[in-house]
Amino acid sequence: VALMTKKQKQAILEKIACLNDEQLEKEAIRAFQESLNYTGVDKMIAFGYDKRDIREAEKYERYLEEVATLYEHVANKRGIKIWEEVNENGTND
């Protein structure tokens, strides 16, 4: 279920359109790290927060995932390989 409104999606796509490839790659990685590092729901459950508050945190978590997916989609369309494996020398060659 998409949580992002069309207006929010358009605003993010406009922001992405202004980025060069290097900036897009960095922002895409940042967006994914933010979505993966968000631990609000787990902590809220552990501390016994109200179920309504937990549901709101779950929605925010899904929103972050949608943002990260948008960045990845645009990067893929531009031919930017964000998740290219790093070789033994620590480079993407």
C-alpha positions in Angstrom: 0.0 0.0 0.0 1.5 3.3 -1.1 1.6 5.9 1.7 3.2 8.7 -0.3 0.8 11.1 -1.9 1.1 12.1 -5.5 2.2 15.5 -4.4 4.9 14.2 -2.2 6.1 11.8 -4.9 6.2 14.7 -7.5 8.2 16.9 -5.1 10.8 14.2 -4.5 11.1 13.4 -8.2 11.6 17.2 -8.9 14.4 17.2 -6.3 16.0 14.1 -7.8 15.8 15.7 -11.3 18.1 18.5 -10.1 20.8 16.1 -9.0 23.8 15.1 -11.1 24.6 11.4 -11.2 27.1 11.5 -8.4 24.7 13.4 -6.1 21.9 11.0 -7.0 24.0 8.0 -6.1 24.9 9.5 -2.7 21.3 10.5 -2.0 20.0 7.1 -3.0 22.4 5.4 -0.7 21.6 7.9 2.1 17.8 7.2 1.6 18.3 3.5 1.8 20.5 3.8 4.9 17.8 6.0 6.5 15.1 3.5 5.7 17.1 0.6 7.0 18.3 2.4 10.1 14.9 3.5 11.2 14.2 1.5 14.3 11.3 3.5 15.7 8.8 0.7 15.5 10.9 -1.9 17.3 11.7 0.5 20.1 8.1 1.6 20.5 6.9 -2.0 20.7 9.6 -2.8 23.3 8.6 0.2 25.4 4.9 -0.6 25.2 3.7 2.4 23.2 0.1 2.7 22.2 -0.9 0.7 19.2 -2.0 3.8 17.3 1.4 5.4 17.7 3.0 2.2 16.6 0.9 2.1 13.4 1.9 5.7 12.7 5.6 4.7 13.1 5.0 1.8 10.7 3.5 4.1 8.1 6.6 6.4 8.4 8.9 3.4 8.0 7.1 2.4 4.8 7.2 6.0 3.6 11.0 6.0 4.0 11.1 2.7 2.0 9.1 4.4 -0.7 11.5 7.4 -0.9 14.5 5.0 -1.2 12.8 3.1 -3.9 12.1 6.3 -5.9 15.8 7.2 -5.7 16.8 3.7 -6.8 14.3 3.7 -9.7 15.6 7.0 -11.1 19.2 5.9 -10.6 18.5 2.7 -12.6 16.9 4.7 -15.4 20.0 6.8 -15.6 22.2 3.7 -15.7 23.7 4.3 -12.2 24.6 1.0 -10.5 24.2 1.8 -6.9 24.6 -1.7 -5.5 27.5 -2.7 -7.7 29.7 -5.2 -5.8 33.0 -4.0 -4.6 35.9 -6.1 -5.7 38.9 -7.3 -3.5 40.7 -4.0 -4.1 37.8 -2.0 -2.7 36.8 -0.5 -6.0 33.8 -1.0 -8.3 35.9 -2.1 -11.3 
